[in-house]
Amino acid sequence: MTGPDPAWGQTSFFPPEPAPDPLLCWLWLAGTLGVGSSRNGSVLDAFGGAQEAWEQRGSEAFRRAAGAPAALRAVQPDNTPEHYRAFVRRCEARRIRILTYDDPDYPLALTRIPDMPLVLYCTGDPVWLNEPAAVGMVGSRKPTEYGLRAAEDIGCGLARAGAIVVSGLADGLDSAGHRAAVQEHCPTIGVLGVPIDKTYPATNRELRRQIEANGCVISEYPPESMAIGRVGFLQRNRLIAALSMALVVVEAQEKSGTMSTVAHAERYGKPVFAVPGSIYSPNSAGTNGLLREGRAKAVCKAEDLFSTLRLDPAPAQAGAAPRPAPAALSDTERRVLACIGAKAKGVEEIGQQSGLPTALLLGTLMKLELTGRVTCLPGKRYILR
């Protein structure tokens, strides 16, 4: 008499549970950890992606990486990836693009900070988020005429030379920086401190429409969410600093939200520039203090930033046609760019980190150099532009 078929015990009457949609997993993980969580980097280091985190949500490893409160939220019966499916459809209907951490258009600059958002929401064209020569322009919400004129002159000069102006779409000098780029028919990036389906202040709705026509607006706060309050703007400031190759402070008081953006830029190792102002103006007390303490370099005209941003000193003609949108990065290009930072690296080191064959790596580096994303230094060493 023969025994039972050993395969019998491995057979199930039910098909295996299908893996959740990766997009839904990212939304689940972002919602579970919370906006601006300092644990985002730890979870990615531990699991590599959102689907892997979902599969290990009940494990001790997840609790260690995500923290006890998030680990408790992760296993609630009503907190599943599938819960977000209708939300995705509503975003699509409203033309709100969801950019997850592994999306080709997700900004590489944000992958290099520990508190990166796992999900961004975008209106307009997200392809500008990975363009080189992004420069943050921030300052007082109640600027002087001097500050407004400085923001317009410097912003226009930078935009004409090919820089992407990044700011917070707020009152005052943030808006002035965006308007300078729009005036030159150049792309600009607005970073919101409110949910993506809201504009603050409401008076900037037309400016936002103009930005979206040749640029983009992003937020880490999903549509349909409640008002965030002041913390939303403070968290937003870190994204402005992280996206930018350099930060320009036009006018700022000594204690202001603008100075928090400066602190983030310093934390990320980004150079800071400040427009000198009157010693009698409270609006210039913060900028003059940055200069006095050696925390910033003086900027009086757009050309003062060309070397740092690696821009061609010959500006484009004023009033030129809108700049065409660049092609999205390929997976291979993103892989190579992720290995290159502010410190120059040779081909061998980049090859070891990327794991790419030499021929493919060299071809990719050549393409990135031609498109202006990297600069080749003597000795075949590459650096981000």
C-alpha positions in Angstrom: 0.0 0.0 0.0 1.4 3.3 -1.0 1.3 6.4 1.2 -0.5 9.6 0.3 0.9 11.8 -2.5 3.4 14.2 -0.8 2.2 17.0 -3.0 -1.3 16.7 -1.5 -0.4 18.6 1.6 1.0 21.5 -0.5 -2.1 21.9 -2.5 -4.7 24.6 -1.6 -8.3 24.8 -2.8 -7.8 28.6 -3.0 -5.6 30.5 -5.3 -2.7 32.4 -3.8 -3.5 36.0 -2.7 -2.5 38.4 -5.5 0.2 40.9 -4.7 -1.3 44.4 -4.1 -0.9 47.1 -6.7 2.5 48.7 -6.1 1.0 52.2 -6.3 -1.5 51.3 -3.6 1.2 49.9 -1.4 3.1 53.2 -1.6 0.0 55.2 -0.6 -0.6 52.8 2.3 3.0 53.1 3.5 3.0 56.9 3.2 -0.3 57.1 5.1 0.8 54.7 7.7 4.1 56.5 8.5 2.6 60.0 8.2 3.7 63.0 6.2 7.2 64.2 6.9 8.1 61.1 8.9 11.7 60.8 9.9 11.3 57.1 9.7 10.8 57.0 5.9 14.5 56.4 5.2 14.8 53.7 7.8 11.8 51.8 6.4 13.2 51.9 2.9 16.6 50.8 4.1 15.0 47.8 5.9 12.6 46.6 3.2 13.6 48.3 -0.1 10.0 49.2 -1.1 6.4 49.6 -0.1 5.2 46.1 -1.2 7.9 44.5 0.9 7.0 46.7 3.9 3.3 45.7 3.5 4.2 42.0 3.5 6.2 42.4 6.7 3.9 44.9 8.4 3.4 42.6 11.4 7.0 41.8 12.0 9.4 43.1 14.7 11.6 44.4 11.9 8.8 46.7 10.7 8.2 47.9 14.3 11.8 48.8 14.7 12.0 50.6 11.4 8.7 52.4 11.5 8.3 53.0 15.2 5.6 51.7 17.5 2.7 54.1 16.6 3.1 53.4 12.9 3.4 49.7 13.5 0.1 49.8 15.3 -1.6 51.7 12.4 -0.1 49.2 9.9 -2.1 46.3 11.2 -5.5 48.0 11.6 -8.2 46.1 9.6 -9.3 49.2 7.7 -5.8 50.3 6.7 -4.9 48.3 3.6 -3.5 49.2 0.1 -6.9 48.4 -1.4 -8.4 51.2 0.7 -6.7 53.7 -1.6 -8.0 52.4 -5.0 -11.0 54.8 -5.2 -8.7 57.7 -4.1 -6.4 56.9 -7.0 -9.3 57.1 -9.4 -10.4 60.5 -8.0 -6.8 61.8 -8.4 -6.8 60.7 -12.0 -10.1 62.4 -12.7 -8.7 65.7 -11.3 -5.4 65.3 -13.3 -3.4 65.1 -10.1 -0.3 63.0 -10.7 0.8 60.7 -7.9 4.6 60.4 -7.8 5.8 57.5 -5.7 9.4 57.0 -4.5 10.1 54.6 -7.4 8.4 56.7 -10.1 10.7 57.8 -13.0 9.6 61.4 -12.4 10.1 61.4 -8.6 12.8 64.0 -8.0 16.2 62.3 -7.4 17.3 65.2 -5.2 14.7 64.2 -2.6 16.0 60.6 -2.4 19.2 61.9 -0.8 17.5 63.3 2.3 16.5 61.0 5.3 13.0 62.5 5.6 12.1 62.3 2.0 8.4 62.1 1.2 7.4 58.6 0.0 4.6 60.1 -2.1 4.3 63.4 -3.9 1.3 64.9 -5.5 1.8 67.0 -8.7 -0.1 69.2 -11.0 1.5 70.4 -14.2 4.4 68.5 -15.8 6.6 66.6 -13.2 9.4 66.2 -15.7 10.9 69.5 -14.5 11.6 68.0 -11.1 14.7 66.3 -12.3 16.1 69.2 -14.4 19.5 70.5 -13.4 20.2 74.1 -12.1 17.2 74.3 -9.8 17.6 77.3 -7.5 15.5 78.1 -4.4 14.3 81.7 -4.1 12.7 82.6 -0.7 12.0 85.6 1.4 9.6 87.7 3.3 5.8 87.5 2.8 5.7 91.3 3.3 8.7 92.5 1.2 9.8 96.0 0.5 9.9 97.5 -3.0 13.7 96.9 -2.9 13.1 93.2 -2.2 10.5 92.8 -4.9 12.8 94.5 -7.5 15.7 92.4 -6.5 13.7 89.2 -6.7 12.4 90.1 -10.2 15.8 91.1 -11.5 17.7 88.1 -10.2 14.8 85.7 -10.9 14.5 86.9 -14.5 18.3 86.6 -15.1 18.4 83.1 -13.7 15.4 81.9 -15.6 16.8 83.3 -18.9 20.1 81.5 -18.3 18.3 78.1 -17.8 17.8 77.9 -14.0 14.6 76.4 -12.6 13.2 78.7 -9.9 11.9 76.8 -6.9 9.8 78.5 -4.3 6.7 78.1 -2.1 3.9 79.9 -4.0 3.3 82.1 -1.0 2.7 85.8 -0.7 5.5 88.2 -1.2 8.9 87.1 -2.5 8.0 83.5 -3.2 5.4 84.8 -5.7 7.9 87.3 -7.1 10.4 84.5 -7.9 7.7 82.5 -9.7 6.4 85.5 -11.6 10.0 86.3 -12.8 10.2 82.8 -14.4 6.7 83.0 -15.8 7.5 86.4 -17.3 10.4 84.9 -19.1 8.3 81.9 -20.4 10.5 79.6 -18.3 9.6 76.7 -16.1 9.3 77.1 -12.3 8.4 74.7 -9.5 5.9 75.6 -6.7 6.1 73.6 -3.5 2.9 73.8 -1.4 2.6 73.6 2.4 -1.1 72.7 1.9 -2.9 69.8 0.2 -2.4 69.7 -3.5 -6.0 70.5 -4.3 -5.8 73.8 -2.5 -3.9 77.1 -3.2 -2.6 79.3 -0.4 -3.1 82.1 -0.6 -6.2 81.8 -2.8 -5.2 85.0 -4.6 -2.4 83.0 -6.3 -4.7 80.7 -8.2 -4.0 82.5 -11.5 -0.3 82.4 -10.8 -0.5 78.7 -10.1 -2.3 78.2 -13.4 0.5 80.0 -15.2 3.1 77.8 -13.4 1.3 74.6 -14.3 1.3 75.6 -18.0 5.1 75.4 -18.2 6.3 73.9 -14.9 4.7 72.1 -12.0 3.3 72.4 -8.5 3.9 69.7 -5.9 2.8 68.9 -2.4 3.3 65.9 0.0 -0.2 66.5 1.3 -2.9 64.5 -0.5 -6.0 66.0 -2.0 -9.1 65.9 0.2 -7.0 66.1 3.4 -7.6 68.6 6.2 -5.8 71.9 6.6 -2.3 71.4 8.0 -1.6 74.6 9.7 1.8 76.2 10.2 3.7 72.9 10.4 2.8 72.3 6.8 4.8 75.3 5.7 7.7 74.4 7.9 7.8 70.9 6.4 7.5 72.3 2.9 10.6 74.4 3.4 12.8 71.3 3.6 11.6 70.2 0.2 12.5 73.6 -1.3 16.0 73.3 0.1 16.4 69.7 -1.0 15.3 70.3 -4.6 17.6 73.2 -5.1 21.3 73.3 -6.0 21.6 76.6 -4.2 19.3 78.8 -2.1 18.8 82.5 -2.5 17.4 84.6 0.3 16.2 87.9 -0.9 14.8 89.5 2.3 14.2 87.9 5.6 13.8 89.0 9.2 15.9 87.4 11.9 13.1 85.1 13.1 11.0 83.9 10.2 10.0 80.8 8.2 12.6 81.8 5.6 15.3 81.1 8.1 14.0 77.6 8.6 14.6 77.0 4.9 18.1 78.2 5.3 18.6 75.8 8.2 17.5 72.9 5.9 19.8 74.0 3.1 22.7 74.0 5.6 21.7 70.6 6.8 21.7 69.2 3.3 25.0 70.9 2.4 23.5 73.4 -0.1 25.2 76.7 -0.7 23.2 79.7 0.6 23.2 83.2 -1.0 21.7 86.4 0.4 20.8 89.8 -1.1 22.5 92.5 1.1 20.0 95.0 2.4 19.8 98.2 4.4 21.1 98.1 7.9 18.0 100.0 8.9 15.5 97.6 7.4 14.0 94.8 9.7 13.4 92.9 6.5 17.1 92.7 5.8 18.2 91.8 9.4 18.1 88.1 8.7 19.9 88.3 5.3 22.5 90.7 6.6 23.0 88.4 9.6 23.7 85.4 7.3 26.3 87.5 5.5 27.9 88.8 8.7 28.1 85.3 10.2 29.6 83.8 7.0 26.6 81.5 6.5 25.8 83.0 3.1 27.6 84.6 0.1 26.4 87.9 -1.2 24.3 87.9 -4.4 23.6 91.2 -6.2 22.8 89.9 -9.7 21.9 86.6 -11.4 25.5 86.2 -12.8 26.8 85.8 -9.2 25.1 82.3 -9.2 26.1 81.1 -12.7 29.3 79.4 -11.5 27.5 77.5 -8.6 24.7 76.5 -10.9 27.1 75.7 -13.7 25.1 77.9 -16.1 26.2 79.3 -19.4 27.0 83.0 -18.8 25.4 83.9 -22.1 21.7 84.3 -21.2 18.9 83.4 -23.6 17.0 86.2 -25.3 14.3 87.8 -23.3 10.8 86.9 -24.5 11.9 83.7 -26.2 9.5 80.8 -26.8 8.6 78.6 -23.8 11.3 76.1 -23.0 10.4 72.6 -24.2 9.8 69.9 -21.6 12.7 67.5 -21.3 12.3 63.7 -21.7 11.7 61.7 -18.6 14.7 59.9 -17.1 15.1 56.2 -17.9 15.6 53.7 -15.2 19.2 53.4 -16.2 19.7 57.1 -16.1 18.1 57.4 -12.7 20.3 54.5 -11.5 23.5 56.3 -12.6 22.4 59.7 -11.3 21.6 58.2 -7.9 25.3 57.2 -7.6 26.6 60.7 -8.5 26.5 63.5 -6.0 28.2 66.8 -5.3 31.5 65.0 -4.9 33.2 64.0 -8.2 33.4 60.3 -8.9 35.3 58.3 -11.5 33.8 55.8 -13.9 35.1 52.8 -11.9 33.5 53.9 -8.7 30.1 54.7 -10.4 30.3 51.3 -12.1 30.8 49.5 -8.8 27.9 51.4 -7.1 25.5 51.1 -10.1 26.3 47.5 -11.1 26.0 48.4 -14.7 28.2 47.0 -17.5 30.9 49.4 -18.6 29.6 49.9 -22.1 26.1 50.7 -20.9 27.5 53.0 -18.1 29.7 55.0 -20.5 26.8 55.4 -22.9 24.5 56.6 -20.2 27.1 59.0 -18.8 27.6 60.5 -22.3 23.9 61.0 -22.7 23.6 62.6 -19.2 26.5 64.9 -20.1 24.9 65.9 -23.4 21.6 66.7 -21.7 23.4 68.8 -19.1 22.6 66.7 -16.1 26.2 65.9 -15.3 29.6 67.5 -15.9 32.7 65.6 -16.9 35.8 66.9 -15.1 39.4 66.2 -16.0 40.4 62.6 -15.4 36.9 61.3 -16.5 35.3 62.2 -13.1 31.7 63.1 -13.1 29.7 65.5 -10.9 26.0 66.5 -10.9 25.5 69.7 -12.8 
